[in-house]
Amino acid sequence: MTLSLLLADAQKTLDGFSRHYCCAVLNSEGRLLLWFRSDEITPCSEKLSTQKAYTAFSFQADTDKLAEQLGASGLAAMTSPDYCFLPGGAVGRTVDGKTAYYVGVSMENPEIDQPAAHAVMNAVSSYF
């Protein structure tokens, strides 16, 4: 895997969604493999992208699915400085279904974070 190619493909994908983003990619062990951002970001985006990827790793599920399963009262109980259950965290799998990587995306419009995370996941899947 070439990180520069992975970065280029991920950035190109996110540029199609917004000019303001942060993205974190973790490896299969939950370690930060890649973190990047656009030129202009919102202050919360920096931390949220990594938290979303880490939450997807910790719970082995996309963050939007976790939020649905927990519901409002469950989300309140799961408040933590380490996790973020907002949409934008995704689990990437290999062709044979093995978990290979985790993506976290945070933009100025939270409604497109989850689709953007899945787009990045698809764009970089060939590297894993």
Secondary structure in CASP SS format (residue, H / E / C, confidence):
PFRMAT SS
TARGET T0000
AUTHOR 0000-0000-0000
METHOD secondary structure of the structure
MODEL  1
M C 1.00
T C 1.00
L H 1.00
S H 1.00
L H 1.00
L H 1.00
L H 1.00
A H 1.00
D H 1.00
A H 1.00
Q H 1.00
K H 1.00
T H 1.00
L H 1.00
D H 1.00
G C 1.00
F C 1.00
S C 1.00
R C 1.00
H C 1.00
Y E 1.00
C E 1.00
C E 1.00
A E 1.00
V E 1.00
L E 1.00
N E 1.00
S C 1.00
E C 1.00
G C 1.00
R C 1.00
L E 1.00
L E 1.00
L E 1.00
W E 1.00
F E 1.00
R E 1.00
S C 1.00
D C 1.00
E C 1.00
I C 1.00
T C 1.00
P C 1.00
C C 1.00
S H 1.00
E H 1.00
K H 1.00
L H 1.00
S H 1.00
T H 1.00
Q H 1.00
K H 1.00
A H 1.00
Y H 1.00
T H 1.00
A H 1.00
F H 1.00
S H 1.00
F H 1.00
Q C 1.00
A C 1.00
D C 1.00
T H 1.00
D H 1.00
K H 1.00
L H 1.00
A H 1.00
E H 1.00
Q H 1.00
L H 1.00
G H 1.00
A H 1.00
S H 1.00
G H 1.00
L H 1.00
A H 1.00
A H 1.00
M C 1.00
T C 1.00
S C 1.00
P C 1.00
D C 1.00
Y C 1.00
C C 1.00
F C 1.00
L C 1.00
P C 1.00
G C 1.00
G E 1.00
A E 1.00
V E 1.00
G E 1.00
R E 1.00
T C 1.00
V C 1.00
D C 1.00
G C 1.00
K C 1.00
T E 1.00
A E 1.00
Y E 1.00
Y E 1.00
V E 1.00
G E 1.00
V E 1.00
S E 1.00
M E 1.00
E C 1.00
N C 1.00
P H 1.00
E H 1.00
I H 1.00
D H 1.00
Q H 1.00
P H 1.00
A H 1.00
A H 1.00
H H 1.00
A H 1.00
V H 1.00
M H 1.00
N H 1.00
A H 1.00
V H 1.00
S H 1.00
S H 1.00
Y H 1.00
F C 1.00
END
